[in-house]
Amino acid sequence: MRNIIEYYWRALQKKLPEEQTFYLFIIMIFTGFWGRRCKAVGAEKFTYQYFYRVVQDIRIYDTKEAAFRLGEKIDWILLETDEELKEAVQAAFEEIGRWQSCPQPGTSRDRVWGDILLDAVLELAGTTGGYIATPQSIRRLTGELLGGVNPESIADFCCGILVFGVDMCRDICRKKKKELSQISLYGAEMDAILCAVGTMMMEMYGIRGRIEQKDILTPPDKSEMPLYDLIILDMPRGTNQRVVCDIRDPRLAVFGRKTVYADWIFIQDVLYHLKDGGYAVVLCTTGVLIRANEKWFREQVIRQDYLEAVITLPPNLYPNTRTGTELLIFHKGKTGGQKGKILFVDISRYYFRERRNAYAISDEGHIAACACYRRFLYGDEEGVRDRNIDNLGKISVILRCDALDKQTCSWKPIQYIHQEQEMVKDGSICLSDIADIVRGAQIVKKDTRDTGEAVYFPDKKASVRRSEKTQDSGGTAYFLNIKDIQEGTVRYDTAERISGCNPACKDKYRIREDDILLTSKGTAIKMAIVGQDPPLAFISGNITLLRVKRPAYDPYVLFHYLDSEKGRISLEQIQSGTTIRILNNTNLMALRVPLYEIEKMQKIGSQLKEKREIFLKKQRSLIENYDTERKILLDLLKEER
């Protein structure tokens, strides 16, 4: 079915914008559904007159108004005057009608259009960027995790066309053997047209409720504060930004900062409208879990004991984006063994490529996540064994709230999962206890205009004159940046040259033998250890320097640990930021590394340094020999020519 829909989708896109193509398919599905009810499907051509007649027969005023509002987005004149477009639309409408009339085995007629037709259309809309819905595999996982919840009211914030909320209603009713009309569904969405589609969906599925055009970022009205048993929220992608805190907003009443990222206003709104004893599911990016600016919010949620579980999902689940996704489960009413505890799960490796530009959660991922959650709720070890899920400790951990990182109050699952596994037997020590940690010089490049005026460095309030500025272009010192850290060594030949009057030329920024250099920015962490007799060189603000305190630790032992798979995982765990990954000094200070017997460590470290120097010397010799022989061979070619 998807291939057929995609064929007609591409045909319509040759003539129509992406947005109109999406709306037109929704209208054809909706019109076919209602036309079949009044037995008009297949008897008419798909025209505005047919659409108008079908919609006029709808008795529910809100649904009728929503359908007409959506119909206004379509260029009906073009559809009826362009013969090629008219033919493609009619063929697509007839194909949709055939699928609506012939449900798949084991499904009711009314569910076919949502389970097959709508999913195909939503997938194509997400691929082309017209409209991105919550992926089907995430909706399925959420329904499985909260299968034991029995709410009377459900709210879907930032709901789009309400497909997430509708799926949750259906999953819960199926498991609890309830009628859809027994659950009230509320949706909140900014876009008026998407609200219209959501209204049509509720009517077609027979769900009781309403959808409201609303901006969640605006302060709520205290006089009207509806509460819900279950709230789901898939935060809008790519729209997160800092907003000024409104002192009138009850959700931010005691937050002592001037600005806050929008995604934490969304989370606060969810908790604000959640009933006591209620559940909430929030889909967000990793920044929510680790950003320093919102540490206060995370601490408040932990103190109130509302956070029940954090699940790291596979990357690239949403079309055309590789941003990671975290699933948060909140519960205002933990009982028994769940009180004061949080479940952390990482199923990021359980995925398969669903299509060229997006992944989906695999069946193993669904089973593993549900088994971990069930074990947290009920201690269900038997259920785990029945499903052949081995080594749950490698992907999950249950922690007490007071065991979270005191420095950051991070909610990042991988941090605690690996922390639980590592360094229990041999012990560990904080990096700040064995090394000085220095971030490089935070300076701005000087103005290169040919004037004799003073040139200012905004970050350091320093200035030099033109004569000094000119010296910087060919100075005697090296200024190291990310590009100069390559394959575990420092490349001085690629580094910028600076003069001694540069603000970076301070003793604390100067590198010394056996210093460890880490890149402070970027997704991939690069590192190097400074060799013997280094030249005069200083580090930029993109580099962090670790200077080991001897004899407490050995620099080569520390370097090889940080450069190992376990060490790199530990460093990635403490990175902050989503778009630009940052490795800040505060997190580095709290990083724990293995603790060894000092004399043995010093002996091993000395041997590691000796072997590394031999390796690098041989490597340089091989490269030089290769370059020499290559030049000779290429010269022979020139002579022959």
C-alpha positions as CSV (number, residue, x, y, z in Angstrom):
1,M,0.0,0.0,0.0
2,R,2.8,2.4,0.8
3,N,4.3,2.0,-2.6
4,I,1.0,2.8,-4.3
5,I,0.5,5.9,-2.1
6,E,4.0,7.0,-2.7
7,Y,3.5,6.7,-6.5
8,Y,0.5,9.1,-6.4
9,W,2.1,11.3,-3.8
10,R,5.1,11.9,-6.2
11,A,2.6,12.5,-9.1
12,L,0.7,15.2,-7.1
13,Q,3.9,16.8,-5.9
14,K,4.8,17.7,-9.5
15,K,1.9,20.1,-9.5
16,L,1.2,20.9,-5.8
17,P,3.3,22.2,-2.9
18,E,4.1,19.6,-0.2
19,E,1.6,21.1,2.3
20,Q,-1.3,20.9,-0.2
21,T,-0.3,17.3,-1.2
22,F,-0.6,16.3,2.5
23,Y,-3.9,18.1,3.0
24,L,-5.3,16.6,-0.2
25,F,-4.6,13.1,0.8
26,I,-6.2,13.7,4.2
27,I,-9.3,15.1,2.5
28,M,-9.5,12.1,0.1
29,I,-9.2,9.6,3.0
30,F,-11.8,11.5,5.1
31,T,-14.2,12.0,2.1
32,G,-13.9,8.3,1.2
33,F,-14.7,7.3,4.8
34,W,-17.8,9.4,5.0
35,G,-18.8,8.7,1.4
36,R,-18.7,5.0,2.2
37,R,-21.0,5.6,5.1
38,C,-23.6,7.3,2.9
39,K,-22.9,4.7,0.1
40,A,-21.7,7.3,-2.3
41,V,-18.1,6.1,-2.7
42,G,-17.1,5.0,-6.2
43,A,-20.2,6.5,-7.7
44,E,-18.8,10.0,-8.1
45,K,-15.7,11.6,-9.3
46,F,-13.5,13.4,-6.7
47,T,-14.5,17.0,-7.2
48,Y,-15.3,20.0,-5.0
49,Q,-19.0,19.3,-5.5
50,Y,-18.6,15.7,-4.3
51,F,-16.5,16.8,-1.3
52,Y,-19.1,19.6,-0.4
53,R,-22.0,17.1,-0.6
54,V,-20.3,14.6,1.6
55,V,-19.3,17.2,4.2
56,Q,-22.9,18.7,4.3
57,D,-24.2,15.3,5.3
58,I,-22.1,15.3,8.5
59,R,-24.3,16.0,11.5
60,I,-21.6,17.1,14.0
61,Y,-21.1,20.8,13.6
62,D,-17.5,20.9,14.8
63,T,-16.5,18.1,12.4
64,K,-18.3,19.8,9.5
65,E,-16.6,23.1,10.2
66,A,-13.2,21.4,10.5
67,A,-13.6,19.7,7.1
68,F,-14.6,22.9,5.4
69,R,-11.6,24.7,7.0
70,L,-9.3,22.0,5.6
71,G,-11.0,22.2,2.2
72,E,-10.1,25.9,2.0
73,K,-6.4,25.0,1.8
74,I,-6.9,23.1,-1.5
75,D,-6.7,24.8,-4.9
76,W,-9.9,23.2,-6.3
77,I,-9.8,25.3,-9.5
78,L,-6.3,23.9,-10.4
79,L,-7.6,20.3,-9.6
80,E,-10.4,20.6,-12.1
81,T,-8.6,22.5,-14.9
82,D,-5.3,20.7,-15.0
83,E,-6.1,17.4,-16.8
84,E,-2.9,15.6,-15.7
85,L,-3.4,16.6,-12.1
86,K,-7.1,15.7,-12.3
87,E,-6.4,12.3,-13.6
88,A,-3.8,11.6,-10.8
89,V,-6.1,12.7,-8.1
90,Q,-9.0,10.6,-9.3
91,A,-6.7,7.5,-9.6
92,A,-5.4,8.0,-6.1
93,F,-9.0,8.5,-4.7
94,E,-10.2,5.3,-6.3
95,E,-7.2,3.4,-4.9
96,I,-7.9,4.8,-1.4
97,G,-11.6,3.7,-1.8
98,R,-10.6,0.2,-2.7
99,W,-8.5,-0.1,0.5
100,Q,-11.2,1.4,2.6
101,S,-13.7,-1.1,1.2
102,C,-11.5,-4.1,1.7
103,P,-10.1,-4.2,5.2
104,Q,-7.1,-6.4,6.1
105,P,-7.8,-9.7,7.9
106,G,-8.2,-9.3,11.6
107,T,-9.1,-5.5,11.4
108,S,-12.3,-3.6,11.3
109,R,-13.1,-1.4,8.3
110,D,-12.9,1.8,10.3
111,R,-9.4,1.0,11.5
112,V,-7.9,0.3,8.1
113,W,-7.6,3.9,7.0
114,G,-5.8,4.8,10.2
115,D,-3.5,1.8,10.5
116,I,-2.5,1.5,6.9
117,L,-3.5,4.5,4.8
118,L,-2.8,7.2,7.3
119,D,0.5,5.7,8.4
120,A,1.6,5.6,4.8
121,V,0.6,9.3,4.3
122,L,2.2,10.4,7.5
123,E,5.4,8.6,6.6
124,L,5.6,10.3,3.3
125,A,4.8,13.7,4.8
126,G,7.6,13.3,7.3
127,T,10.1,12.3,4.6
128,T,9.4,15.3,2.5
129,G,9.2,17.6,5.5
130,G,5.5,18.6,5.1
131,Y,4.4,17.3,8.5
132,I,6.3,15.1,11.0
133,A,4.2,12.9,13.2
134,T,5.4,10.8,16.2
135,P,6.9,7.7,14.6
136,Q,4.7,4.6,14.7
137,S,7.4,2.6,16.6
138,I,7.4,5.2,19.4
139,R,3.6,5.2,19.6
140,R,3.6,1.5,19.9
141,L,6.3,1.4,22.6
142,T,4.4,4.0,24.6
143,G,1.2,2.0,24.4
144,E,3.0,-1.1,25.6
145,L,4.7,0.6,28.5
146,L,1.5,2.2,29.8
147,G,-0.8,-0.8,29.1
148,G,-1.6,-1.1,32.7
149,V,-2.9,2.5,33.1
150,N,-6.7,2.9,33.2
151,P,-7.4,6.7,32.7
152,E,-10.7,8.3,32.2
153,S,-9.2,11.4,30.6
154,I,-6.2,11.7,28.2
155,A,-4.5,14.9,27.0
156,D,-2.2,15.2,24.0
157,F,-0.2,18.4,24.1
158,C,1.4,19.7,20.9
159,C,-0.8,17.1,19.3
160,G,-0.6,17.9,15.6
161,I,-3.3,15.9,14.0
162,L,-3.8,14.0,17.2
163,V,-2.5,10.6,15.9
164,F,-0.5,10.0,19.1
165,G,-3.5,10.6,21.3
166,V,-5.8,8.5,19.2
167,D,-3.4,5.6,19.3
168,M,-3.1,5.8,23.1
169,C,-6.9,5.7,23.5
170,R,-7.1,2.7,21.2
171,D,-4.3,0.8,22.9
172,I,-5.7,1.4,26.4
173,C,-9.3,0.5,25.4
174,R,-8.1,-2.6,23.7
175,K,-6.2,-3.8,26.8
176,K,-8.9,-2.7,29.3
177,K,-11.7,-3.9,27.0
178,K,-13.4,-0.6,27.0
179,E,-15.3,1.4,24.4
180,L,-13.5,4.4,22.9
181,S,-16.4,6.6,23.9
182,Q,-15.6,5.8,27.6
183,I,-12.4,7.9,27.4
184,S,-12.2,11.7,27.0
185,L,-9.4,12.9,24.8
186,Y,-8.2,16.5,24.8
187,G,-5.7,17.9,22.3
188,A,-3.7,21.2,22.2
189,E,-2.2,22.5,19.0
190,M,-1.1,25.9,17.7
191,D,-1.8,25.3,14.0
192,A,-5.5,25.8,13.2
193,I,-5.5,23.4,10.2
194,L,-3.9,20.6,12.2
195,C,-6.6,21.2,14.8
196,A,-9.2,20.7,12.0
197,V,-7.7,17.4,11.0
198,G,-7.5,16.3,14.6
199,T,-11.2,17.1,15.1
200,M,-12.0,14.9,12.0
201,M,-9.9,12.1,13.4
202,M,-11.8,12.0,16.7
203,E,-15.1,11.9,14.9
204,M,-14.0,9.0,12.5
205,Y,-12.8,6.9,15.4
206,G,-15.8,7.7,17.7
207,I,-13.6,9.2,20.4
208,R,-15.2,11.7,22.8
209,G,-13.3,14.9,23.3
210,R,-12.1,18.1,21.7
211,I,-9.0,19.8,20.3
212,E,-8.1,23.4,21.1
213,Q,-5.9,25.8,19.2
214,K,-3.5,26.9,21.9
215,D,0.1,28.0,22.5
216,I,1.4,26.1,25.5
217,L,4.2,28.7,26.1
218,T,1.6,31.3,27.1
219,P,0.9,31.3,30.9
220,P,-2.2,29.2,31.8
221,D,-5.4,30.8,33.1
222,K,-5.6,29.9,36.8
223,S,-9.4,30.1,36.8
224,E,-9.6,27.3,34.3
225,M,-7.1,24.6,35.1
226,P,-8.3,21.2,33.8
227,L,-6.4,18.1,35.1
228,Y,-5.9,14.8,33.3
229,D,-5.2,11.2,34.2
230,L,-2.7,10.7,31.4
231,I,-0.8,13.3,29.4
232,I,1.4,12.7,26.4
233,L,3.7,15.2,24.8
234,D,6.0,14.9,21.8
235,M,7.9,18.2,21.9
236,P,8.1,20.0,18.5
237,R,11.4,19.3,16.8
238,G,13.8,22.1,15.9
239,T,11.9,24.9,17.6
240,N,13.5,24.9,21.0
241,Q,14.8,28.3,22.0
242,R,15.4,30.5,25.1
243,V,12.3,32.5,26.1
244,V,12.0,35.2,28.8
245,C,10.4,34.0,32.0
246,D,7.1,35.5,32.7
247,I,6.8,36.3,36.4
248,R,3.0,35.8,36.1
249,D,3.4,32.2,34.9
250,P,2.5,29.9,37.8
251,R,4.6,27.2,36.2
252,L,7.8,29.3,36.7
253,A,6.8,31.1,39.9
254,V,9.9,30.2,41.9
255,F,12.4,29.7,39.0
256,G,15.1,32.3,39.7
257,R,16.4,32.9,36.2
258,K,15.5,35.4,33.5
259,T,15.3,33.0,30.6
260,V,14.6,29.3,30.2
261,Y,14.5,26.9,27.2
262,A,11.1,26.3,25.9
263,D,11.1,22.5,26.3
264,W,11.2,22.9,30.1
265,I,8.1,25.1,30.0
266,F,6.4,22.3,28.1
267,I,7.4,19.8,30.8
268,Q,6.3,22.1,33.6
269,D,2.9,22.5,31.8
270,V,2.5,18.8,31.7
271,L,3.1,18.4,35.4
272,Y,0.9,21.5,36.1
273,H,-2.1,19.8,34.4
274,L,-1.5,16.2,35.7
275,K,-3.8,14.8,38.3
276,D,-2.5,13.3,41.6
277,G,-1.9,9.7,40.8
278,G,-1.7,10.4,37.0
279,Y,0.9,9.4,34.5
280,A,2.7,11.5,31.8
281,V,4.9,10.6,28.9
282,V,7.2,13.2,27.4
283,L,9.4,12.8,24.3
284,C,12.3,15.2,24.2
285,T,16.0,15.6,23.1
286,T,19.0,14.8,25.3
287,G,19.5,18.5,26.2
288,V,16.6,18.4,28.6
289,L,18.4,15.8,30.7
290,I,21.7,17.5,31.1
291,R,21.6,21.3,30.4
292,A,23.0,23.2,33.3
293,N,20.5,26.1,32.9
294,E,17.6,23.8,33.9
295,K,19.3,21.9,36.7
296,W,16.9,23.6,39.1
297,F,13.9,22.1,37.4
298,R,15.3,18.6,37.4
299,E,16.1,18.9,41.1
300,Q,12.5,20.1,41.9
301,V,11.1,17.1,40.0
302,I,13.4,14.7,41.9
303,R,12.4,16.2,45.2
304,Q,8.7,15.8,44.4
305,D,9.5,12.2,43.3
306,Y,7.6,12.6,40.0
307,L,10.1,11.0,37.7
308,E,9.6,7.3,37.3
309,A,11.7,6.3,34.2
310,V,14.0,7.7,31.5
311,I,14.5,5.6,28.4
312,T,17.0,6.5,25.7
313,L,15.6,5.5,22.3
314,P,17.6,4.8,19.1
315,P,18.8,7.8,17.0
316,N,17.3,8.9,13.7
317,L,13.7,7.8,14.5
318,Y,12.3,11.0,13.1
319,P,12.8,11.5,9.3
320,N,15.7,13.7,8.2
321,T,17.2,14.2,11.7
322,R,19.8,12.3,13.7
323,T,18.9,14.0,17.0
324,G,18.6,11.5,19.8
325,T,15.2,11.0,21.6
326,E,14.5,10.4,25.3
327,L,11.3,9.0,26.6
328,L,10.4,10.3,30.1
329,I,7.7,8.8,32.3
330,F,6.3,10.9,35.1
331,H,4.0,9.5,37.9
332,K,2.3,11.7,40.5
333,G,1.7,8.9,42.9
334,K,4.5,6.3,43.2
335,T,3.7,3.5,45.6
336,G,5.6,0.7,47.3
337,G,9.0,-0.1,46.0
338,Q,9.0,2.6,43.4
339,K,9.0,5.5,45.9
340,G,12.2,7.4,45.8
341,K,13.6,5.4,42.9
342,I,14.1,6.0,39.1
343,L,14.5,3.5,36.3
344,F,17.1,4.3,33.6
345,V,17.1,2.3,30.4
346,D,19.2,2.5,27.2
347,I,17.7,0.8,24.1
348,S,19.6,3.0,21.7
349,R,21.2,0.0,19.9
350,Y,17.9,-1.8,19.3
351,Y,16.9,-0.5,15.9
352,F,16.6,-1.4,12.2
353,R,16.6,0.8,9.1
354,E,12.9,1.2,8.2
355,R,13.6,3.4,5.2
356,R,16.5,5.3,3.7
357,N,16.4,8.3,6.1
358,A,14.9,6.9,9.3
359,Y,15.2,4.0,11.8
360,A,12.6,2.3,13.8
361,I,12.7,0.5,17.2
362,S,13.2,-3.2,16.8
363,D,11.0,-5.9,18.4
364,E,13.9,-6.7,20.7
365,G,14.0,-3.1,21.8
366,H,10.3,-3.1,22.6
367,I,10.6,-6.3,24.6
368,A,13.7,-5.1,26.5
369,A,12.2,-1.7,27.4
370,C,8.9,-3.3,28.6
371,A,10.8,-6.0,30.6
372,C,12.9,-3.4,32.4
373,Y,9.9,-1.3,33.2
374,R,7.9,-4.3,34.4
375,R,10.8,-5.4,36.6
376,F,10.9,-1.9,38.1
377,L,7.1,-1.9,38.8
378,Y,6.6,-5.5,39.9
379,G,10.0,-7.1,40.3
380,D,8.8,-9.5,37.5
381,E,11.9,-11.6,37.0
382,E,9.8,-14.5,35.7
383,G,8.4,-12.3,32.9
384,V,11.9,-11.4,32.0
385,R,13.0,-15.0,31.6
386,D,10.0,-15.9,29.6
387,R,11.0,-13.4,27.0
388,N,14.6,-14.5,26.8
389,I,15.9,-11.1,27.7
390,D,19.4,-11.6,29.0
391,N,21.7,-9.1,30.9
392,L,19.2,-6.4,31.6
393,G,21.8,-4.9,33.9
394,K,23.7,-3.9,30.8
395,I,20.9,-1.7,29.5
396,S,19.2,-0.6,32.7
397,V,19.7,0.4,36.3
398,I,17.4,1.3,39.2
399,L,18.7,4.2,41.3
400,R,17.6,6.0,44.4
401,C,16.9,9.6,43.8
402,D,19.6,10.7,46.2
403,A,22.2,8.7,44.1
404,L,21.9,11.1,41.1
405,D,24.9,13.2,40.1
406,K,25.0,16.0,42.7
407,Q,27.0,18.4,40.3
408,T,24.6,18.2,37.4
409,C,21.5,16.3,38.5
410,S,21.8,14.6,35.1
411,W,19.0,12.3,33.9
412,K,21.1,10.7,31.2
413,P,20.6,6.9,31.4
414,I,23.9,5.8,29.9
415,Q,25.8,7.8,32.6
416,Y,24.3,5.7,35.4
417,I,24.1,2.4,33.6
418,H,27.9,2.4,32.9
419,Q,28.7,4.0,36.3
420,E,27.0,1.1,38.0
421,Q,29.0,-1.4,36.0
422,E,32.5,0.2,36.1
423,M,35.0,0.5,38.8
424,V,33.1,-1.3,41.5
425,K,35.8,-3.9,42.2
426,D,39.0,-1.8,42.0
427,G,37.6,1.5,43.3
428,S,37.7,4.9,41.6
429,I,38.8,8.4,42.2
430,C,37.6,11.9,41.0
431,L,39.6,13.4,38.1
432,S,39.9,16.6,40.1
433,D,41.8,14.8,42.8
434,I,44.6,13.6,40.5
435,A,44.8,16.4,37.8
436,D,44.6,20.1,37.3
437,I,41.9,20.9,34.7
438,V,42.4,24.1,32.6
439,R,40.2,25.4,29.8
440,G,42.2,27.2,27.0
441,A,42.3,30.9,26.3
442,Q,38.9,32.4,25.4
443,I,40.0,35.1,23.0
444,V,38.5,36.6,19.9
445,K,40.5,37.1,16.7
446,K,41.8,40.6,16.3
447,D,40.6,43.1,13.8
448,T,42.8,43.0,10.7
449,R,42.0,46.4,9.4
450,D,45.2,48.4,8.5
451,T,45.0,51.0,11.2
452,G,47.2,52.2,14.0
453,E,44.4,52.1,16.6
454,A,44.3,49.7,19.5
455,V,42.7,46.3,18.8
456,Y,40.5,44.9,21.6
457,F,39.9,41.4,22.8
458,P,36.3,41.4,24.1
459,D,36.7,38.3,26.3
460,K,39.8,39.5,28.1
461,K,39.4,43.3,27.9
462,A,43.0,43.3,26.4
463,S,44.3,45.3,23.6
464,V,47.4,45.6,21.3
465,R,48.4,48.0,18.7
466,R,48.9,47.5,15.0
467,S,52.6,46.7,15.2
468,E,51.9,44.0,17.8
469,K,49.0,42.7,15.7
470,T,51.2,42.3,12.7
471,Q,53.7,40.2,14.7
472,D,50.9,37.7,15.5
473,S,50.7,36.4,12.0
474,G,54.2,35.1,12.2
475,G,55.0,34.8,15.9
476,T,57.3,32.3,17.6
477,A,54.6,30.5,19.6
478,Y,52.0,28.0,18.5
479,F,48.3,28.4,19.2
480,L,46.6,25.0,19.3
481,N,43.1,24.3,18.1
482,I,40.9,21.3,17.4
483,K,42.4,20.7,14.0
484,D,45.9,20.3,15.5
485,I,44.9,17.2,17.6
486,Q,45.3,14.3,15.3
487,E,45.6,10.5,16.1
488,G,46.6,11.0,19.7
489,T,49.4,13.5,18.9
490,V,49.8,17.3,18.6
491,R,50.5,18.6,15.0
492,Y,52.4,21.8,15.4
493,D,52.9,22.2,11.6
494,T,49.1,22.9,11.2
495,A,48.9,25.2,14.2
496,E,48.5,29.0,14.0
497,R,51.5,31.1,15.0
498,I,51.2,33.9,17.6
499,S,53.4,36.4,19.2
500,G,54.3,36.7,22.9
501,C,52.0,39.7,23.4
502,N,48.9,37.7,22.6
503,P,46.5,37.2,25.6
504,A,46.8,33.5,25.1
505,C,50.4,33.5,26.0
506,K,49.9,33.0,29.7
507,D,51.7,30.3,31.7
508,K,48.5,28.5,32.6
509,Y,47.7,28.0,28.9
510,R,51.2,26.7,28.0
511,I,51.5,23.0,27.4
512,R,54.2,20.9,29.0
513,E,55.5,17.4,28.5
514,D,53.0,14.7,29.5
515,D,50.0,17.1,29.5
516,I,46.8,15.5,28.2
517,L,44.8,17.6,25.7
518,L,41.0,17.1,25.2
519,T,38.8,18.9,22.7
520,S,36.1,20.8,24.5
521,K,33.6,21.1,21.7
522,G,32.3,18.7,19.0
523,T,30.5,15.4,18.9
524,A,33.7,13.3,18.5
525,I,36.1,13.8,21.4
526,K,39.8,14.1,20.2
527,M,42.7,13.8,22.6
528,A,46.5,13.8,22.6
529,I,49.4,13.6,25.1
530,V,52.2,16.0,24.7
531,G,55.6,14.4,23.9
532,Q,59.1,15.1,25.0
533,D,60.5,18.7,24.7
534,P,57.5,20.4,23.2
535,P,57.9,23.8,21.5
536,L,56.4,27.0,23.0
537,A,52.7,26.4,22.5
538,F,49.4,27.5,24.1
539,I,45.9,26.1,24.0
540,S,42.7,27.8,22.6
541,G,39.3,27.8,24.3
542,N,38.4,24.7,22.3
543,I,41.0,22.6,24.2
544,T,41.0,21.4,27.8
545,L,44.4,20.6,29.4
546,L,44.8,17.9,32.1
547,R,48.0,18.1,34.1
548,V,48.4,15.1,36.3
549,K,49.5,15.5,39.9
550,R,52.4,13.3,40.4
551,P,52.9,10.9,42.2
552,A,49.2,10.5,42.9
553,Y,48.7,9.3,39.3
554,D,50.5,8.6,36.1
555,P,49.6,10.7,32.9
556,Y,50.1,7.8,30.5
557,V,47.9,5.5,32.5
558,L,45.2,8.2,32.6
559,F,45.6,9.0,28.8
560,H,45.2,5.3,27.8
561,Y,42.2,4.9,30.1
562,L,40.5,8.0,28.6
563,D,41.3,6.9,25.1
564,S,39.9,3.4,25.7
565,E,36.3,2.4,24.9
566,K,35.2,2.6,28.5
567,G,36.9,6.0,28.9
568,R,35.4,7.5,25.8
569,I,31.9,6.3,26.9
570,S,32.5,8.0,30.3
571,L,33.5,11.3,28.6
572,E,30.5,11.1,26.2
573,Q,28.2,10.6,29.3
574,I,29.2,14.0,30.8
575,Q,29.0,16.0,27.5
576,S,26.3,18.6,27.6
577,G,24.4,20.4,24.8
578,T,22.4,18.9,21.9
579,T,23.4,20.8,18.7
580,I,27.0,21.6,19.9
581,R,28.4,19.0,22.4
582,I,30.4,20.6,25.2
583,L,32.8,19.0,27.7
584,N,32.9,21.5,30.6
585,N,35.3,21.6,33.5
586,T,32.6,21.1,36.1
587,N,31.6,17.7,34.7
588,L,35.3,16.7,34.1
589,M,36.1,17.4,37.8
590,A,33.5,14.9,38.9
591,L,34.5,12.2,36.4
592,R,35.6,9.1,38.1
593,V,38.6,7.1,36.9
594,P,40.0,3.7,38.0
595,L,42.3,3.8,41.1
596,Y,45.4,1.6,41.1
597,E,48.3,0.9,43.4
598,I,50.7,3.8,43.0
599,E,54.1,2.0,42.6
600,K,52.7,-0.5,40.1
601,M,50.9,2.3,38.1
602,Q,54.1,4.4,37.9
603,K,56.1,1.4,36.6
604,I,53.4,0.6,34.0
605,G,53.1,4.3,33.0
606,S,56.9,4.6,32.4
607,Q,56.8,1.5,30.1
608,L,53.7,2.9,28.3
609,K,55.6,6.2,27.6
610,E,58.7,4.3,26.4
611,K,56.7,2.1,24.1
612,R,54.8,5.0,22.7
613,E,57.9,7.0,21.9
614,I,59.4,4.0,20.1
615,F,56.2,3.6,18.1
616,L,56.0,7.2,17.1
617,K,59.6,7.3,16.1
618,K,59.2,4.2,13.9
619,Q,56.0,5.7,12.5
620,R,57.7,8.9,11.5
621,S,60.6,6.9,9.9
622,L,58.2,4.8,7.8
623,I,56.3,7.9,6.6
624,E,59.5,9.6,5.7
625,N,60.8,6.5,3.8
626,Y,57.5,6.2,2.0
627,D,57.5,9.8,1.0
628,T,61.1,9.6,-0.3
629,E,60.5,6.4,-2.3
630,R,57.2,7.7,-3.7
631,K,59.0,10.9,-4.9
632,I,61.7,8.8,-6.6
633,L,59.1,6.6,-8.4
634,L,57.1,9.6,-9.5
635,D,60.2,11.3,-10.8
636,L,61.0,8.2,-12.9
637,L,57.5,8.6,-14.5
638,K,58.3,12.2,-15.4
639,E,61.7,11.2,-17.0
640,E,60.0,8.5,-19.0
641,R,57.5,11.0,-20.3
